[in-house]
């Protein structure tokens, strides 16, 4: 899911939680979007379907702010 779609999900009220977690290779941070119906999706980059990897947790938090999210969970 791209930022534009994630913003629409947030505005529709279907977004339950956002989880910022370490990427699988521990080279950065990813953002997982959790919906009320249990359909978890990763925030994707614009050019591929791979999960978007942020170099720092702060960059991931700034992305969440752009989406309009005020509360996020960090999973170490």
mmCIF file of the N, C-alpha and C atoms, coordinates in Angstrom:
data_MODEL
# 
_entry.id   MODEL 
# 
loop_
_atom_site.group_PDB 
_atom_site.id 
_atom_site.type_symbol 
_atom_site.label_atom_id 
_atom_site.label_alt_id 
_atom_site.label_comp_id 
_atom_site.label_asym_id 
_atom_site.label_entity_id 
_atom_site.label_seq_id 
_atom_site.pdbx_PDB_ins_code 
_atom_site.Cartn_x 
_atom_site.Cartn_y 
_atom_site.Cartn_z 
_atom_site.occupancy 
_atom_site.B_iso_or_equiv 
_atom_site.pdbx_formal_charge 
_atom_site.auth_seq_id 
_atom_site.auth_comp_id 
_atom_site.auth_asym_id 
_atom_site.auth_atom_id 
_atom_site.pdbx_PDB_model_num 
ATOM 1   N N  . UNK A 1 1  ? 0.849   -1.157 0.000  1.00 0.00 ? 1  UNK A N  1 
ATOM 2   C CA . UNK A 1 1  ? 0.000   0.000  0.000  1.00 0.00 ? 1  UNK A CA 1 
ATOM 3   C C  . UNK A 1 1  ? 0.909   1.239  0.000  1.00 0.00 ? 1  UNK A C  1 
ATOM 4   N N  . UNK A 1 2  ? 0.612   2.162  -0.860 1.00 0.00 ? 2  UNK A N  1 
ATOM 5   C CA . UNK A 1 2  ? 1.391   3.387  -0.950 1.00 0.00 ? 2  UNK A CA 1 
ATOM 6   C C  . UNK A 1 2  ? 0.837   4.444  0.000  1.00 0.00 ? 2  UNK A C  1 
ATOM 7   N N  . UNK A 1 3  ? 1.591   5.530  0.180  1.00 0.00 ? 3  UNK A N  1 
ATOM 8   C CA . UNK A 1 3  ? 1.189   6.590  1.110  1.00 0.00 ? 3  UNK A CA 1 
ATOM 9   C C  . UNK A 1 3  ? -0.194  7.146  0.798  1.00 0.00 ? 3  UNK A C  1 
ATOM 10  N N  . UNK A 1 4  ? -0.482  7.338  -0.474 1.00 0.00 ? 4  UNK A N  1 
ATOM 11  C CA . UNK A 1 4  ? -1.775  7.897  -0.869 1.00 0.00 ? 4  UNK A CA 1 
ATOM 12  C C  . UNK A 1 4  ? -2.922  6.991  -0.420 1.00 0.00 ? 4  UNK A C  1 
ATOM 13  N N  . UNK A 1 5  ? -2.765  5.697  -0.620 1.00 0.00 ? 5  UNK A N  1 
ATOM 14  C CA . UNK A 1 5  ? -3.798  4.747  -0.204 1.00 0.00 ? 5  UNK A CA 1 
ATOM 15  C C  . UNK A 1 5  ? -3.893  4.659  1.319  1.00 0.00 ? 5  UNK A C  1 
ATOM 16  N N  . UNK A 1 6  ? -2.743  4.736  1.991  1.00 0.00 ? 6  UNK A N  1 
ATOM 17  C CA . UNK A 1 6  ? -2.725  4.682  3.449  1.00 0.00 ? 6  UNK A CA 1 
ATOM 18  C C  . UNK A 1 6  ? -3.416  5.899  4.051  1.00 0.00 ? 6  UNK A C  1 
ATOM 19  N N  . UNK A 1 7  ? -3.220  7.055  3.454  1.00 0.00 ? 7  UNK A N  1 
ATOM 20  C CA . UNK A 1 7  ? -3.875  8.279  3.919  1.00 0.00 ? 7  UNK A CA 1 
ATOM 21  C C  . UNK A 1 7  ? -5.394  8.140  3.774  1.00 0.00 ? 7  UNK A C  1 
ATOM 22  N N  . UNK A 1 8  ? -5.843  7.567  2.663  1.00 0.00 ? 8  UNK A N  1 
ATOM 23  C CA . UNK A 1 8  ? -7.274  7.352  2.448  1.00 0.00 ? 8  UNK A CA 1 
ATOM 24  C C  . UNK A 1 8  ? -7.825  6.352  3.470  1.00 0.00 ? 8  UNK A C  1 
ATOM 25  N N  . UNK A 1 9  ? -7.055  5.330  3.797  1.00 0.00 ? 9  UNK A N  1 
ATOM 26  C CA . UNK A 1 9  ? -7.462  4.352  4.804  1.00 0.00 ? 9  UNK A CA 1 
ATOM 27  C C  . UNK A 1 9  ? -7.615  5.023  6.161  1.00 0.00 ? 9  UNK A C  1 
ATOM 28  N N  . UNK A 1 10 ? -6.685  5.899  6.505  1.00 0.00 ? 10 UNK A N  1 
ATOM 29  C CA . UNK A 1 10 ? -6.751  6.624  7.778  1.00 0.00 ? 10 UNK A CA 1 
ATOM 30  C C  . UNK A 1 10 ? -7.973  7.540  7.816  1.00 0.00 ? 10 UNK A C  1 
ATOM 31  N N  . UNK A 1 11 ? -8.214  8.257  6.733  1.00 0.00 ? 11 UNK A N  1 
ATOM 32  C CA . UNK A 1 11 ? -9.333  9.191  6.681  1.00 0.00 ? 11 UNK A CA 1 
ATOM 33  C C  . UNK A 1 11 ? -10.688 8.483  6.711  1.00 0.00 ? 11 UNK A C  1 
ATOM 34  N N  . UNK A 1 12 ? -10.729 7.249  6.225  1.00 0.00 ? 12 UNK A N  1 
ATOM 35  C CA . UNK A 1 12 ? -11.986 6.500  6.238  1.00 0.00 ? 12 UNK A CA 1 
ATOM 36  C C  . UNK A 1 12 ? -12.298 5.914  7.616  1.00 0.00 ? 12 UNK A C  1 
ATOM 37  N N  . UNK A 1 13 ? -11.318 5.917  8.523  1.00 0.00 ? 13 UNK A N  1 
ATOM 38  C CA . UNK A 1 13 ? -11.538 5.394  9.864  1.00 0.00 ? 13 UNK A CA 1 
ATOM 39  C C  . UNK A 1 13 ? -11.323 3.906  9.996  1.00 0.00 ? 13 UNK A C  1 
ATOM 40  N N  . UNK A 1 14 ? -10.757 3.265  8.983  1.00 0.00 ? 14 UNK A N  1 
ATOM 41  C CA . UNK A 1 14 ? -10.546 1.814  9.019  1.00 0.00 ? 14 UNK A CA 1 
ATOM 42  C C  . UNK A 1 14 ? -9.166  1.413  9.518  1.00 0.00 ? 14 UNK A C  1 
ATOM 43  N N  . UNK A 1 15 ? -8.329  2.377  9.855  1.00 0.00 ? 15 UNK A N  1 
ATOM 44  C CA . UNK A 1 15 ? -6.970  2.078  10.319 1.00 0.00 ? 15 UNK A CA 1 
ATOM 45  C C  . UNK A 1 15 ? -6.975  1.924  11.829 1.00 0.00 ? 15 UNK A C  1 
ATOM 46  N N  . UNK A 1 16 ? -6.620  0.746  12.299 1.00 0.00 ? 16 UNK A N  1 
ATOM 47  C CA . UNK A 1 16 ? -6.626  0.449  13.726 1.00 0.00 ? 16 UNK A CA 1 
ATOM 48  C C  . UNK A 1 16 ? -5.344  0.908  14.395 1.00 0.00 ? 16 UNK A C  1 
ATOM 49  N N  . UNK A 1 17 ? -4.200  0.594  13.798 1.00 0.00 ? 17 UNK A N  1 
ATOM 50  C CA . UNK A 1 17 ? -2.910  0.863  14.428 1.00 0.00 ? 17 UNK A CA 1 
ATOM 51  C C  . UNK A 1 17 ? -1.828  0.911  13.358 1.00 0.00 ? 17 UNK A C  1 
ATOM 52  N N  . UNK A 1 18 ? -0.739  1.581  13.687 1.00 0.00 ? 18 UNK A N  1 
ATOM 53  C CA . UNK A 1 18 ? 0.450   1.562  12.839 1.00 0.00 ? 18 UNK A CA 1 
ATOM 54  C C  . UNK A 1 18 ? 1.596   1.034  13.683 1.00 0.00 ? 18 UNK A C  1 
ATOM 55  N N  . UNK A 1 19 ? 2.334   0.095  13.135 1.00 0.00 ? 19 UNK A N  1 
ATOM 56  C CA . UNK A 1 19 ? 3.461   -0.501 13.838 1.00 0.00 ? 19 UNK A CA 1 
ATOM 57  C C  . UNK A 1 19 ? 4.732   -0.215 13.043 1.00 0.00 ? 19 UNK A C  1 
ATOM 58  N N  . UNK A 1 20 ? 5.703   0.419  13.694 1.00 0.00 ? 20 UNK A N  1 
ATOM 59  C CA . UNK A 1 20 ? 7.009   0.646  13.094 1.00 0.00 ? 20 UNK A CA 1 
ATOM 60  C C  . UNK A 1 20 ? 7.917   -0.451 13.619 1.00 0.00 ? 20 UNK A C  1 
ATOM 61  N N  . UNK A 1 21 ? 8.512   -1.203 12.700 1.00 0.00 ? 21 UNK A N  1 
ATOM 62  C CA . UNK A 1 21 ? 9.304   -2.368 13.105 1.00 0.00 ? 21 UNK A CA 1 
ATOM 63  C C  . UNK A 1 21 ? 10.579  -2.470 12.289 1.00 0.00 ? 21 UNK A C  1 
ATOM 64  N N  . UNK A 1 22 ? 11.535  -3.216 12.816 1.00 0.00 ? 22 UNK A N  1 
ATOM 65  C CA . UNK A 1 22 ? 12.788  -3.434 12.104 1.00 0.00 ? 22 UNK A CA 1 
ATOM 66  C C  . UNK A 1 22 ? 12.511  -4.237 10.843 1.00 0.00 ? 22 UNK A C  1 
ATOM 67  N N  . UNK A 1 23 ? 13.247  -3.922 9.779  1.00 0.00 ? 23 UNK A N  1 
ATOM 68  C CA . UNK A 1 23 ? 13.078  -4.677 8.540  1.00 0.00 ? 23 UNK A CA 1 
ATOM 69  C C  . UNK A 1 23 ? 13.688  -6.063 8.721  1.00 0.00 ? 23 UNK A C  1 
ATOM 70  N N  . UNK A 1 24 ? 13.361  -6.964 7.823  1.00 0.00 ? 24 UNK A N  1 
ATOM 71  C CA . UNK A 1 24 ? 13.825  -8.342 7.929  1.00 0.00 ? 24 UNK A CA 1 
ATOM 72  C C  . UNK A 1 24 ? 15.333  -8.492 7.938  1.00 0.00 ? 24 UNK A C  1 
ATOM 73  N N  . UNK A 1 25 ? 16.038  -7.630 7.235  1.00 0.00 ? 25 UNK A N  1 
ATOM 74  C CA . UNK A 1 25 ? 17.497  -7.719 7.181  1.00 0.00 ? 25 UNK A CA 1 
ATOM 75  C C  . UNK A 1 25 ? 18.178  -6.777 8.178  1.00 0.00 ? 25 UNK A C  1 
ATOM 76  N N  . UNK A 1 26 ? 17.395  -6.136 9.054  1.00 0.00 ? 26 UNK A N  1 
ATOM 77  C CA . UNK A 1 26 ? 17.883  -5.212 10.078 1.00 0.00 ? 26 UNK A CA 1 
ATOM 78  C C  . UNK A 1 26 ? 18.673  -4.045 9.502  1.00 0.00 ? 26 UNK A C  1 
ATOM 79  N N  . UNK A 1 27 ? 18.340  -3.626 8.297  1.00 0.00 ? 27 UNK A N  1 
ATOM 80  C CA . UNK A 1 27 ? 19.014  -2.482 7.682  1.00 0.00 ? 27 UNK A CA 1 
ATOM 81  C C  . UNK A 1 27 ? 18.189  -1.205 7.790  1.00 0.00 ? 27 UNK A C  1 
ATOM 82  N N  . UNK A 1 28 ? 17.023  -1.285 8.375  1.00 0.00 ? 28 UNK A N  1 
ATOM 83  C CA . UNK A 1 28 ? 16.173  -0.109 8.472  1.00 0.00 ? 28 UNK A CA 1 
ATOM 84  C C  . UNK A 1 28 ? 14.869  -0.436 9.169  1.00 0.00 ? 28 UNK A C  1 
ATOM 85  N N  . UNK A 1 29 ? 13.871  0.401  8.916  1.00 0.00 ? 29 UNK A N  1 
ATOM 86  C CA . UNK A 1 29 ? 12.578  0.308  9.574  1.00 0.00 ? 29 UNK A CA 1 
ATOM 87  C C  . UNK A 1 29 ? 11.464  0.257  8.540  1.00 0.00 ? 29 UNK A C  1 
ATOM 88  N N  . UNK A 1 30 ? 10.420  -0.507 8.827  1.00 0.00 ? 30 UNK A N  1 
ATOM 89  C CA . UNK A 1 30 ? 9.260   -0.597 7.953  1.00 0.00 ? 30 UNK A CA 1 
ATOM 90  C C  . UNK A 1 30 ? 8.021   -0.151 8.728  1.00 0.00 ? 30 UNK A C  1 
ATOM 91  N N  . UNK A 1 31 ? 6.965   0.166  7.981  1.00 0.00 ? 31 UNK A N  1 
ATOM 92  C CA . UNK A 1 31 ? 5.712   0.612  8.583  1.00 0.00 ? 31 UNK A CA 1 
ATOM 93  C C  . UNK A 1 31 ? 4.620   -0.386 8.204  1.00 0.00 ? 31 UNK A C  1 
ATOM 94  N N  . UNK A 1 32 ? 3.998   -0.981 9.230  1.00 0.00 ? 32 UNK A N  1 
ATOM 95  C CA . UNK A 1 32 ? 2.899   -1.927 9.014  1.00 0.00 ? 32 UNK A CA 1 
ATOM 96  C C  . UNK A 1 32 ? 1.597   -1.248 9.390  1.00 0.00 ? 32 UNK A C  1 
ATOM 97  N N  . UNK A 1 33 ? 0.622   -1.336 8.512  1.00 0.00 ? 33 UNK A N  1 
ATOM 98  C CA . UNK A 1 33 ? -0.698  -0.747 8.729  1.00 0.00 ? 33 UNK A CA 1 
ATOM 99  C C  . UNK A 1 33 ? -1.656  -1.858 9.146  1.00 0.00 ? 33 UNK A C  1 
ATOM 100 N N  . UNK A 1 34 ? -2.265  -1.712 10.304 1.00 0.00 ? 34 UNK A N  1 
ATOM 101 C CA . UNK A 1 34 ? -3.185  -2.708 10.834 1.00 0.00 ? 34 UNK A CA 1 
ATOM 102 C C  . UNK A 1 34 ? -4.598  -2.134 10.746 1.00 0.00 ? 34 UNK A C  1 
ATOM 103 N N  . UNK A 1 35 ? -5.487  -2.856 10.074 1.00 0.00 ? 35 UNK A N  1 
ATOM 104 C CA . UNK A 1 35 ? -6.865  -2.399 9.927  1.00 0.00 ? 35 UNK A CA 1 
ATOM 105 C C  . UNK A 1 35 ? -7.767  -3.115 10.929 1.00 0.00 ? 35 UNK A C  1 
ATOM 106 N N  . UNK A 1 36 ? -8.970  -2.611 11.082 1.00 0.00 ? 36 UNK A N  1 
ATOM 107 C CA . UNK A 1 36 ? -9.922  -3.214 12.016 1.00 0.00 ? 36 UNK A CA 1 
ATOM 108 C C  . UNK A 1 36 ? -10.378 -4.599 11.580 1.00 0.00 ? 36 UNK A C  1 
ATOM 109 N N  . UNK A 1 37 ? -10.353 -4.891 10.294 1.00 0.00 ? 37 UNK A N  1 
ATOM 110 C CA . UNK A 1 37 ? -10.785 -6.216 9.837  1.00 0.00 ? 37 UNK A CA 1 
ATOM 111 C C  . UNK A 1 37 ? -9.651  -7.240 9.849  1.00 0.00 ? 37 UNK A C  1 
ATOM 112 N N  . UNK A 1 38 ? -8.478  -6.868 10.384 1.00 0.00 ? 38 UNK A N  1 
ATOM 113 C CA . UNK A 1 38 ? -7.371  -7.802 10.523 1.00 0.00 ? 38 UNK A CA 1 
ATOM 114 C C  . UNK A 1 38 ? -6.488  -7.932 9.294  1.00 0.00 ? 38 UNK A C  1 
ATOM 115 N N  . UNK A 1 39 ? -6.683  -7.077 8.323  1.00 0.00 ? 39 UNK A N  1 
ATOM 116 C CA . UNK A 1 39 ? -5.900  -7.117 7.094  1.00 0.00 ? 39 UNK A CA 1 
ATOM 117 C C  . UNK A 1 39 ? -4.659  -6.232 7.256  1.00 0.00 ? 39 UNK A C  1 
ATOM 118 N N  . UNK A 1 40 ? -3.537  -6.838 7.664  1.00 0.00 ? 40 UNK A N  1 
ATOM 119 C CA . UNK A 1 40 ? -2.291  -6.091 7.855  1.00 0.00 ? 40 UNK A CA 1 
ATOM 120 C C  . UNK A 1 40 ? -1.582  -5.924 6.526  1.00 0.00 ? 40 UNK A C  1 
ATOM 121 N N  . UNK A 1 41 ? -1.121  -4.709 6.248  1.00 0.00 ? 41 UNK A N  1 
ATOM 122 C CA . UNK A 1 41 ? -0.392  -4.440 5.015  1.00 0.00 ? 41 UNK A CA 1 
ATOM 123 C C  . UNK A 1 41 ? 0.830   -3.606 5.331  1.00 0.00 ? 41 UNK A C  1 
ATOM 124 N N  . UNK A 1 42 ? 1.850   -3.753 4.521  1.00 0.00 ? 42 UNK A N  1 
ATOM 125 C CA . UNK A 1 42 ? 3.064   -2.974 4.669  1.00 0.00 ? 42 UNK A CA 1 
ATOM 126 C C  . UNK A 1 42 ? 2.988   -1.747 3.765  1.00 0.00 ? 42 UNK A C  1 
ATOM 127 N N  . UNK A 1 43 ? 3.597   -0.669 4.204  1.00 0.00 ? 43 UNK A N  1 
ATOM 128 C CA . UNK A 1 43 ? 3.706   0.518  3.370  1.00 0.00 ? 43 UNK A CA 1 
ATOM 129 C C  . UNK A 1 43 ? 4.743   0.225  2.297  1.00 0.00 ? 43 UNK A C  1 
ATOM 130 N N  . UNK A 1 44 ? 4.368   0.375  1.039  1.00 0.00 ? 44 UNK A N  1 
ATOM 131 C CA . UNK A 1 44 ? 5.243   0.051  -0.084 1.00 0.00 ? 44 UNK A CA 1 
ATOM 132 C C  . UNK A 1 44 ? 5.841   1.306  -0.683 1.00 0.00 ? 44 UNK A C  1 
ATOM 133 N N  . UNK A 1 45 ? 6.956   1.109  -1.393 1.00 0.00 ? 45 UNK A N  1 
ATOM 134 C CA . UNK A 1 45 ? 7.539   2.219  -2.129 1.00 0.00 ? 45 UNK A CA 1 
ATOM 135 C C  . UNK A 1 45 ? 6.732   2.444  -3.403 1.00 0.00 ? 45 UNK A C  1 
ATOM 136 N N  . UNK A 1 46 ? 6.931   3.575  -4.034 1.00 0.00 ? 46 UNK A N  1 
ATOM 137 C CA . UNK A 1 46 ? 6.142   3.914  -5.212 1.00 0.00 ? 46 UNK A CA 1 
ATOM 138 C C  . UNK A 1 46 ? 6.519   3.079  -6.424 1.00 0.00 ? 46 UNK A C  1 
ATOM 139 N N  . UNK A 1 47 ? 7.738   2.618  -6.492 1.00 0.00 ? 47 UNK A N  1 
ATOM 140 C CA . UNK A 1 47 ? 8.213   1.955  -7.703 1.00 0.00 ? 47 UNK A CA 1 
ATOM 141 C C  . UNK A 1 47 ? 8.186   0.438  -7.649 1.00 0.00 ? 47 UNK A C  1 
ATOM 142 N N  . UNK A 1 48 ? 7.930   -0.135 -6.487 1.00 0.00 ? 48 UNK A N  1 
ATOM 143 C CA . UNK A 1 48 ? 7.885   -1.591 -6.409 1.00 0.00 ? 48 UNK A CA 1 
ATOM 144 C C  . UNK A 1 48 ? 6.866   -2.012 -5.355 1.00 0.00 ? 48 UNK A C  1 
ATOM 145 N N  . UNK A 1 49 ? 6.612   -3.276 -5.300 1.00 0.00 ? 49 UNK A N  1 
ATOM 146 C CA . UNK A 1 49 ? 5.670   -3.826 -4.320 1.00 0.00 ? 49 UNK A CA 1 
ATOM 147 C C  . UNK A 1 49 ? 6.382   -4.256 -3.042 1.00 0.00 ? 49 UNK A C  1 
ATOM 148 N N  . UNK A 1 50 ? 7.708   -4.064 -2.988 1.00 0.00 ? 50 UNK A N  1 
ATOM 149 C CA . UNK A 1 50 ? 8.465   -4.401 -1.788 1.00 0.00 ? 50 UNK A CA 1 
ATOM 150 C C  . UNK A 1 50 ? 8.159   -3.400 -0.686 1.00 0.00 ? 50 UNK A C  1 
ATOM 151 N N  . UNK A 1 51 ? 8.229   -3.824 0.568  1.00 0.00 ? 51 UNK A N  1 
ATOM 152 C CA . UNK A 1 51 ? 7.990   -2.879 1.665  1.00 0.00 ? 51 UNK A CA 1 
ATOM 153 C C  . UNK A 1 51 ? 9.007   -1.741 1.632  1.00 0.00 ? 51 UNK A C  1 
ATOM 154 N N  . UNK A 1 52 ? 8.518   -0.556 1.928  1.00 0.00 ? 52 UNK A N  1 
ATOM 155 C CA . UNK A 1 52 ? 9.394   0.611  1.969  1.00 0.00 ? 52 UNK A CA 1 
ATOM 156 C C  . UNK A 1 52 ? 10.246  0.532  3.226  1.00 0.00 ? 52 UNK A C  1 
ATOM 157 N N  . UNK A 1 53 ? 11.556  0.716  3.072  1.00 0.00 ? 53 UNK A N  1 
ATOM 158 C CA . UNK A 1 53 ? 12.485  0.636  4.194  1.00 0.00 ? 53 UNK A CA 1 
ATOM 159 C C  . UNK A 1 53 ? 13.034  2.035  4.460  1.00 0.00 ? 53 UNK A C  1 
ATOM 160 N N  . UNK A 1 54 ? 12.842  2.498  5.680  1.00 0.00 ? 54 UNK A N  1 
ATOM 161 C CA . UNK A 1 54 ? 13.361  3.792  6.114  1.00 0.00 ? 54 UNK A CA 1 
ATOM 162 C C  . UNK A 1 54 ? 14.687  3.566  6.826  1.00 0.00 ? 54 UNK A C  1 
ATOM 163 N N  . UNK A 1 55 ? 15.658  4.437  6.611  1.00 0.00 ? 55 UNK A N  1 
ATOM 164 C CA . UNK A 1 55 ? 16.975  4.262  7.228  1.00 0.00 ? 55 UNK A CA 1 
ATOM 165 C C  . UNK A 1 55 ? 16.939  4.470  8.735  1.00 0.00 ? 55 UNK A C  1 
ATOM 166 N N  . UNK A 1 56 ? 16.071  5.370  9.193  1.00 0.00 ? 56 UNK A N  1 
ATOM 167 C CA . UNK A 1 56 ? 15.973  5.641  10.635 1.00 0.00 ? 56 UNK A CA 1 
ATOM 168 C C  . UNK A 1 56 ? 14.518  5.529  11.077 1.00 0.00 ? 56 UNK A C  1 
ATOM 169 N N  . UNK A 1 57 ? 14.348  5.282  12.365 1.00 0.00 ? 57 UNK A N  1 
ATOM 170 C CA . UNK A 1 57 ? 12.991  5.232  12.922 1.00 0.00 ? 57 UNK A CA 1 
ATOM 171 C C  . UNK A 1 57 ? 12.352  6.613  12.850 1.00 0.00 ? 57 UNK A C  1 
ATOM 172 N N  . UNK A 1 58 ? 13.165  7.663  12.967 1.00 0.00 ? 58 UNK A N  1 
ATOM 173 C CA . UNK A 1 58 ? 12.646  9.024  12.886 1.00 0.00 ? 58 UNK A CA 1 
ATOM 174 C C  . UNK A 1 58 ? 12.022  9.295  11.518 1.00 0.00 ? 58 UNK A C  1 
ATOM 175 N N  . UNK A 1 59 ? 12.635  8.791  10.466 1.00 0.00 ? 59 UNK A N  1 
ATOM 176 C CA . UNK A 1 59 ? 12.076  8.954  9.118  1.00 0.00 ? 59 UNK A CA 1 
ATOM 177 C C  . UNK A 1 59 ? 10.743  8.219  8.999  1.00 0.00 ? 59 UNK A C  1 
ATOM 178 N N  . UNK A 1 60 ? 10.633  7.064  9.617  1.00 0.00 ? 60 UNK A N  1 
ATOM 179 C CA . UNK A 1 60 ? 9.370   6.317  9.602  1.00 0.00 ? 60 UNK A CA 1 
ATOM 180 C C  . UNK A 1 60 ? 8.287   7.078  10.360 1.00 0.00 ? 60 UNK A C  1 
ATOM 181 N N  . UNK A 1 61 ? 8.658   7.708  11.484 1.00 0.00 ? 61 UNK A N  1 
ATOM 182 C CA . UNK A 1 61 ? 7.694   8.508  12.244 1.00 0.00 ? 61 UNK A CA 1 
ATOM 183 C C  . UNK A 1 61 ? 7.236   9.730  11.447 1.00 0.00 ? 61 UNK A C  1 
ATOM 184 N N  . UNK A 1 62 ? 8.141   10.370 10.728 1.00 0.00 ? 62 UNK A N  1 
ATOM 185 C CA . UNK A 1 62 ? 7.754   11.518 9.907  1.00 0.00 ? 62 UNK A CA 1 
ATOM 186 C C  . UNK A 1 62 ? 6.767   11.103 8.823  1.00 0.00 ? 62 UNK A C  1 
ATOM 187 N N  . UNK A 1 63 ? 6.961   9.919  8.259  1.00 0.00 ? 63 UNK A N  1 
ATOM 188 C CA . UNK A 1 63 ? 6.026   9.403  7.257  1.00 0.00 ? 63 UNK A CA 1 
ATOM 189 C C  . UNK A 1 63 ? 4.645   9.201  7.890  1.00 0.00 ? 63 UNK A C  1 
ATOM 190 N N  . UNK A 1 64 ? 4.613   8.683  9.099  1.00 0.00 ? 64 UNK A N  1 
ATOM 191 C CA . UNK A 1 64 ? 3.337   8.490  9.802  1.00 0.00 ? 64 UNK A CA 1 
ATOM 192 C C  . UNK A 1 64 ? 2.647   9.828  10.044 1.00 0.00 ? 64 UNK A C  1 
ATOM 193 N N  . UNK A 1 65 ? 3.418   10.850 10.351 1.00 0.00 ? 65 UNK A N  1 
ATOM 194 C CA . UNK A 1 65 ? 2.833   12.181 10.541 1.00 0.00 ? 65 UNK A CA 1 
ATOM 195 C C  . UNK A 1 65 ? 2.229   12.692 9.250  1.00 0.00 ? 65 UNK A C  1 
ATOM 196 N N  . UNK A 1 66 ? 2.894   12.446 8.123  1.00 0.00 ? 66 UNK A N  1 
ATOM 197 C CA . UNK A 1 66 ? 2.343   12.858 6.828  1.00 0.00 ? 66 UNK A CA 1 
ATOM 198 C C  . UNK A 1 66 ? 1.021   12.157 6.550  1.00 0.00 ? 66 UNK A C  1 
ATOM 199 N N  . UNK A 1 67 ? 0.875   10.937 7.058  1.00 0.00 ? 67 UNK A N  1 
ATOM 200 C CA . UNK A 1 67 ? -0.367  10.184 6.873  1.00 0.00 ? 67 UNK A CA 1 
ATOM 201 C C  . UNK A 1 67 ? -1.485  10.693 7.785  1.00 0.00 ? 67 UNK A C  1 
ATOM 202 N N  . UNK A 1 68 ? -1.133  11.509 8.769  1.00 0.00 ? 68 UNK A N  1 
ATOM 203 C CA . UNK A 1 68 ? -2.122  12.029 9.695  1.00 0.00 ? 68 UNK A CA 1 
ATOM 204 C C  . UNK A 1 68 ? -2.268  11.193 10.950 1.00 0.00 ? 68 UNK A C  1 
ATOM 205 N N  . UNK A 1 69 ? -1.326  10.323 11.203 1.00 0.00 ? 69 UNK A N  1 
ATOM 206 C CA . UNK A 1 69 ? -1.367  9.445  12.367 1.00 0.00 ? 69 UNK A CA 1 
ATOM 207 C C  . UNK A 1 69 ? -0.686  10.143 13.543 1.00 0.00 ? 69 UNK A C  1 
ATOM 208 N N  . UNK A 1 70 ? -1.304  10.085 14.715 1.00 0.00 ? 70 UNK A N  1 
ATOM 209 C CA . UNK A 1 70 ? -0.722  10.717 15.893 1.00 0.00 ? 70 UNK A CA 1 
ATOM 210 C C  . UNK A 1 70 ? -0.146  9.707  16.885 1.00 0.00 ? 70 UNK A C  1 
ATOM 211 N N  . UNK A 1 71 ? -0.526  8.439  16.747 1.00 0.00 ? 71 UNK A N  1 
ATOM 212 C CA . UNK A 1 71 ? -0.037  7.401  17.658 1.00 0.00 ? 71 UNK A CA 1 
ATOM 213 C C  . UNK A 1 71 ? 0.443   6.217  16.828 1.00 0.00 ? 71 UNK A C  1 
ATOM 214 N N  . UNK A 1 72 ? 1.660   5.742  17.132 1.00 0.00 ? 72 UNK A N  1 
ATOM 215 C CA . UNK A 1 72 ? 2.211   4.565  16.468 1.00 0.00 ? 72 UNK A CA 1 
ATOM 216 C C  . UNK A 1 72 ? 2.914   3.700  17.496 1.00 0.00 ? 72 UNK A C  1 
ATOM 217 N N  . UNK A 1 73 ? 2.994   2.420  17.222 1.00 0.00 ? 73 UNK A N  1 
ATOM 218 C CA . UNK A 1 73 ? 3.654   1.466  18.101 1.00 0.00 ? 73 UNK A CA 1 
ATOM 219 C C  . UNK A 1 73 ? 4.995   1.080  17.482 1.00 0.00 ? 73 UNK A C  1 
ATOM 220 N N  . UNK A 1 74 ? 6.027   0.967  18.330 1.00 0.00 ? 74 UNK A N  1 
ATOM 221 C CA . UNK A 1 74 ? 7.341   0.549  17.853 1.00 0.00 ? 74 UNK A CA 1 
ATOM 222 C C  . UNK A 1 74 ? 7.573   -0.875 18.317 1.00 0.00 ? 74 UNK A C  1 
ATOM 223 N N  . UNK A 1 75 ? 7.898   -1.746 17.380 1.00 0.00 ? 75 UNK A N  1 
ATOM 224 C CA . UNK A 1 75 ? 8.161   -3.152 17.665 1.00 0.00 ? 75 UNK A CA 1 
ATOM 225 C C  . UNK A 1 75 ? 9.643   -3.404 17.428 1.00 0.00 ? 75 UNK A C  1 
ATOM 226 N N  . UNK A 1 76 ? 10.398  -3.597 18.525 1.00 0.00 ? 76 UNK A N  1 
ATOM 227 C CA . UNK A 1 76 ? 11.830  -3.832 18.404 1.00 0.00 ? 76 UNK A CA 1 
ATOM 228 C C  . UNK A 1 76 ? 12.093  -5.294 18.171 1.00 0.00 ? 76 UNK A C  1 
# 
